[in-house]
Amino acid sequence: MGGGEESRCDARILFTCSGCCAEGELSDKIGRQLRKKGYARCGSSCLAGICAGYPKFINVAKEVSEVVAIDGCGMACAARTLEKAGIAPRSYVLTAMGLNECCDQQEFVGNVCQHIMGNIEIINVRITKGEEG
């Protein structure tokens, strides 16, 4: 029982809006890079399944220690979908982070990944301190 609780506490799931516009494409690209780097797991849940109301997907997202939403634009569809399901994500909006048609997309993706990974590390330190003290 302890092992399962540990893995749930340490687990992080990332959801992206993945819309068909450039902003959605970049949010998906950032999400895939973060997953490859090990900052979030993939599988076990998906945004479409949560939107459809499938209990399995909703429960998985509610059981992890952290849910991260990356949206391309201010509509924040990924974050709003999660919130409507009772899940409070850490939310990032790419247009609010400086994404525009003039920026170098490859550089932007790298910078956002570094920013998010830095924030996640800080959050983990705070969670650990809170649990110990």
C-alpha positions in Angstrom: 0.0 0.0 0.0 2.8 2.4 0.8 4.5 2.0 -2.6 1.3 2.9 -4.4 0.8 6.0 -2.3 4.4 7.1 -2.9 4.1 6.8 -6.7 0.8 8.8 -6.6 2.5 11.6 -4.6 5.4 11.8 -7.0 3.4 11.5 -10.2 2.8 14.5 -12.4 0.5 14.6 -15.5 0.7 17.2 -18.1 -2.2 18.2 -20.4 -1.9 20.5 -23.5 -4.6 22.2 -25.5 -3.2 20.7 -28.7 -5.4 22.9 -30.9 -4.9 22.9 -34.6 -3.6 26.5 -34.7 0.1 27.4 -34.2 -0.4 28.1 -30.5 -1.9 24.7 -29.9 0.8 23.0 -31.9 3.5 24.6 -29.8 1.7 23.7 -26.5 1.7 20.1 -27.7 5.4 20.3 -28.7 6.3 21.7 -25.3 4.3 19.0 -23.5 6.0 16.2 -25.5 9.5 17.6 -24.8 8.7 17.9 -21.0 7.4 14.3 -21.0 10.6 13.1 -22.8 12.7 14.8 -20.2 10.8 13.0 -17.4 9.0 16.0 -15.9 5.6 14.4 -16.4 4.3 11.0 -17.2 2.1 10.2 -20.2 -0.7 7.7 -20.5 -3.4 6.8 -17.9 -5.4 9.9 -18.7 -6.1 12.3 -21.6 -7.8 15.7 -21.9 -10.4 14.4 -24.4 -11.3 11.6 -21.9 -11.7 14.1 -19.1 -13.9 16.3 -21.3 -16.0 13.3 -22.1 -16.5 12.6 -18.4 -14.8 9.2 -18.2 -14.3 8.5 -14.5 -11.1 6.6 -15.0 -9.4 9.5 -16.7 -10.7 12.0 -14.1 -9.7 9.9 -11.2 -6.2 9.4 -12.4 -5.8 13.1 -12.8 -7.2 13.7 -9.3 -4.8 11.2 -7.7 -1.5 12.6 -8.9 0.5 15.1 -6.9 0.4 17.7 -9.7 -1.4 18.4 -12.9 0.1 20.9 -15.3 -1.9 22.5 -18.1 -0.2 24.2 -21.1 -2.5 26.3 -23.3 -1.6 28.1 -26.4 -3.9 31.1 -26.0 -5.9 33.0 -23.4 -8.9 30.8 -24.0 -7.1 28.3 -21.7 -9.2 25.4 -22.9 -7.0 22.7 -21.3 -7.0 24.4 -17.9 -10.8 25.2 -18.0 -11.6 21.6 -19.0 -9.6 20.3 -16.0 -11.2 22.8 -13.7 -14.7 21.8 -14.8 -13.8 18.3 -13.8 -12.8 19.4 -10.3 -9.0 19.3 -11.0 -6.9 22.3 -10.2 -3.9 22.5 -12.6 -0.8 24.6 -12.6 -1.6 26.6 -15.7 0.7 28.1 -18.3 -0.6 30.2 -21.3 1.9 30.6 -24.1 0.6 33.9 -25.5 0.9 35.3 -21.9 4.5 34.0 -21.8 5.5 36.0 -24.9 4.4 33.8 -27.8 3.7 35.8 -31.0 4.1 35.4 -34.7 7.5 37.1 -34.7 9.3 35.0 -32.1 11.7 32.2 -32.9 9.4 29.2 -32.2 12.3 26.7 -31.5 13.9 29.1 -29.0 10.5 29.8 -27.4 9.8 26.1 -26.9 13.2 25.6 -25.3 12.8 28.6 -23.0 9.3 27.6 -21.9 10.4 24.1 -21.1 13.3 25.4 -19.0 10.9 27.8 -17.2 8.3 25.1 -16.5 11.0 22.6 -15.3 12.4 25.2 -13.0 9.0 26.0 -11.5 8.3 22.3 -11.0 11.5 21.8 -9.1 10.7 24.7 -6.8 7.2 23.3 -6.2 8.6 19.9 -5.3 10.9 21.5 -2.7 7.9 23.3 -1.1 5.8 20.1 -1.0 8.6 18.2 0.7 9.2 20.9 3.3 5.5 21.1 4.0 5.2 17.3 4.5 8.2 17.2 6.8 7.3 20.1 9.0 
